[in-house]
Amino acid sequence: MSYTDIATLFGCIQTLLNLYAIYLIFQFKQQMDKGRVKTMPGKVKSTIRKGRKSNLTINFLVISLLLPLLLAACGESQPQPTATPNIIAEITPLPTPVPLRPNRLELGSEASPWGEIARYEMGPDDKLVEVPVKPELSSDLSKWFEAAPSLAAFAGAGTAASNNLFKLSVKPEIAKALENGSLKYMPSLDGGIRGVVVDAKTGLISALPSLQKFSPLVSPTGIAFGIATVIISAQFMEEINKQFETVNKNIEDVKNFLEEKEYSTLTGDMRYINEVRTAMNEQRLDPAEIERYRNQLETVERETLQRLDFYKARMSSTADKFNQVKLDKTLFFFRDEDKIKELQNLISEFNSESNSYLTALSVRGLSAQVICALPESRQTAFSRMQEVRDDSKAWLTIQQNFYDAVEKRIPQMDGLFADSKTRDQFHDVAQKNKATASSAYGQVDNILYDTMSKVSAQLKEVDAPLQIVVELDDQGKIKKVSKLTGK
């Protein structure tokens, strides 16, 4: 029996007792009215007792008649069963909890993630530079973005949730290690991908929704290395390819003036450079191959420095010989044509040595450019290119000094019956070669200056995260990759 039933029963009993009390008072009043209740002894008391016995019988009958009526009245006061459905219908069911949607994907281990993926909406100061990614690398990178379309956007993110743009951010220390080649000395980038809910205001993780974890099919280190290499090399490859063709042509132009060993050395250096260049153009650089490429480029650096010292010494020697030639006149009147011929030969020899020096210097500069396009130290490449610029400036000074000396000797070529044709030839050669040297220096210096400017920009970004924006197609495959930079 419930508490409500017990309370109802006691209420009915209380009502019954109240009615019975009223009845007794009514009976007592009637007896008073008839004068039966008086103070008297003996026989009268006996008569009253007999009257009470008869009243008990009457009371019993009255209670027997009233009790069913009271119970019926009590029963009608109880809640009716038919009212129960109405009460239940008025109860509002609790809403079913909606699963949290992650707004970021963390890459790496749970304890130390090294990157993250989130939806992207372009800001007013953002600048996107498209990176040409080959299909093989693009397919591998797509594995990182399989769960990206399910990401929610931050509150107030505008149309970000409706587009297919996603931003991949790699921590600054990892980006720096990828760019300077020190990644192999750092912990592996192994780990999976997990969805997290990040508070837009604090930037802290506020929840960890359930999301199936998965690992990329290709090594994360390999993919990260490939993307970083493509982004780095994309800034330099166009100029490297042009300069490679130019230097190759210059080597062929001076081939006839080079000894076989010298020519073989320069062409061998170019083969080393071309191997690395081809691997970068095809985006098939592998971390395991970098050490071999590094050794090849160091060989080029060493051999070109030796060539430069050799040609510089030869130029200096030829210039001294030219200045030591004495243009004595025969019989005090006639010009010595053999001496004039010797001067002409020394000029040609100096010009060949100068071109050979500049070609070797260009090979060294090209090697430094390639280093800039590899995940190597930016400082190393920057220093080497500055050395090449200084050497090219010194080379131009040597050219100018030599041909100034040629022009100073032109008056000594006068003689009886000598025409001005020879003097004009020397003058024209001096002017032409000085102009050619100045133009060649300008081309080399401009290329190196442009490359160094790009390296300087990279050095300023060394403490910034590596950020790329990926656009996915309707099938979730990568459509375009861009590097995200400021203005």
C-alpha angles and dihedrals in degrees: 000000000000127000090252092055092050092049090050092050093052090049091055092049090050091052091049093051092049091052092047090051090052089050092052092049089050092052092047091052091052091052090050091051091053091049094239096129106072138132106263135132137234117357097023092058091051089053091052092051090053089051091052092054091055090047091055090058090050091047092053091052092049092050091048090055097043099044097070090047092051093047090049090050091049091048092054090054092058120094110275117237090230090066093062097082091053092054093049091047091058093058111101111221118232114258117255109254112254112226114245116252115219117236096196139036116217119210123209131018122346091239096049116015114188100195145015141205124214139158114277134217117181115250127212093256097042122113123192120204112191116234117208103231120186118236094250094056091039090055092051092047091051088070089070091057101048092109096036097096089062093058119116121225126242116262110277093018093137114210094348093109092056100052132074097235120120132177123221113200123190119197115259095244091052092045090051091049091050092051100045098040097246095115092101089064092054130077115282120269091230119139141092138269122262133179119237136178110233123194109240093216102044100027089224128127109262100176142009108218118197110265127160108254121222137173125226113261090231123054110278089221091055093049094045090048092049094050093046091049093050092049092049097043094044089074093056110026098086092054092040091054092050093046092048091059091046094050091046090055092047090054091053090048093057094037093104091054095049128086114242093253093051092049092048091051094052094045090047090053090051091052089055091050092046092053091055092041092053092049090052093047090052092043093231099127111142126197089234090057097050094082091055092048090048091054091049093052091047088054089053090049093051096046096046091051088055091049091049093053090048096050093042090056090047092051091050092049093049092049090052091050091051092053092048096056109109117215098207116174121234111242087355091284112059125076117236103240092191089062090049089052090049090054091050091051092049090052091052091046092050091048092052092048091048092052091048090051092049091048092052089046089052090052090053091048091049090051089053090050090053090051088055089056093052129075091265137123111298090207093056093052092043093053094048094051090050088054090051090051091050092048092048090051090051090048091054090051090052090052093050093048093049096049091044085058090050092054091048090059096051094090089056089064094073119114144151111296089001114139127216095247094094093046090051091050092054091047093050093048092050094049094044095049093047090052091046091050092049092050093047091049091050092052094049093044094048092052092049093044091052092049093047091050089056091047090050090053089051091051090055090053094049093105095044126092119258106249127186129175118218126197115205127203125225091276092054094252122136112265100174138001123205135176114237116224137155127254 
